Amino acid sequence: MTSAPQTSIRSVTLAENPKILIIKMSSLGDVIHALPSLYALRTLYPRGIIHWVVEEAQAPLLPGPPYIDRIYCFPKKDLKTLSPCKIWRTLKKFRSELAVNKYDLVIDLQGLAKSALVALLSGGKVKLGYWEMREGSFLISRGIKGEHALSHVIERYLDVIRFLGPVPGEIVYPLPDYTPQTGRLEKKLKDLGCRRGRLIVFFPGASWPTKLWPAGHYARLAQKLTEDGWEIILGGGPGERDLAETIKSLSPSVRYCDLVGQTDLRDLMALAGLAEAAVGSDSGPLHLATAVGVPTVTLFGPNSSQRTGTYGPKVTNLMSPAPCAPCFKKTCPGEFICLKEISPQEVYEAVRKAISK
């Protein structure tokens, strides 16, 4: 019997069709940022076996074959609620599920203690990560520092794949099939009286208070766009209900297609795909809209658009002109002026330009 062909890659030697485990568990935006690396990896190893470990909440983001052969959900909830004895049994079971695959390569794109634990449990022969490995993860996986080390996080992740071999020049986000959700949402929008081809979706929510663009700014933007004949969809999770109501109360002349709290992750993909553009703060739904291929206008204050902004050919990232931005803080120690400094007029002009491209 002849051995499998080997490919020598710098200091890493892999079988031609290796078994590979990707670890990227959270959050929504971070998992989306890792998808171009999945595309590049599958291009590099078209017949390899690729598995992915993710938290259950983000699992619907991931595509199945031909990109991912199996998805494992990290038992995060169990580890938080079980007794120490049961936690040990849970981890032991998870380890057995992973280790049986005998991975040739483990790629940790999380770079935290929890992902280092998974890399260790996997029993993989070679463990790589991107260069910003934190919380001791560098003790488990080798961080790869490439030429894009100070560039956007997507390029930093891709540097790990570039370490293995050449990758495509374009940025591609592999997504699951969300055709069923598109049909359902299309009907819902039609029932609400919304016109296909004249829709712009707002995602006003964000995980940090400092990422929120003022509700009054959204209201004024909506008024300007509806005067041009556009219709506004309000999207987001159940926790953004109050924010949506505030926006509506500040713009009573605007008829919104309000779907806040009525969509899951694949619904959000479909919703973005039905719109001509998406507008919102730096948040997961804006990154998801970018992945779908919709023109996006994303507003940045506390975070750097150059490091973690929406990334692709149809994106517009507006950075606050405030001298304190970006501060990378979840709460503002001052008067919270940064996102207020991005005016509705500036966003309106950016949306018009994005749509006309």
Secondary structure, DSSP 8 states (H G I E B T S, - for coil): -----EEEETTEEEESS-EEEEE----HHHHHHHHHHHHHHHHH-TTSEEEEEEEGGGGGGS--TTT-SEEEEE-HHHHHHS-HHHHHHHHHHHHHHHHTT--SEEEESS-SHHHHHHHHHHT-SEEEEES---TTGGGTSEEE--TTTTS-HHHHHHHHHHHHS---SS--------HHHHHHHHHHHHHTT--TTSEEEEE---SSGGG---HHHHHHHHHHHHHTT-EEEE---GGGHHHHHHHHHT-TT--EEE-TTS--HHHHHHHHHHSSEEEEESSHHHHHHHHHT--EEEEESSS-HHHHS--STTEEEEE---TT-----SS-SS---TGGGS-HHHHHHHHHHHHH-
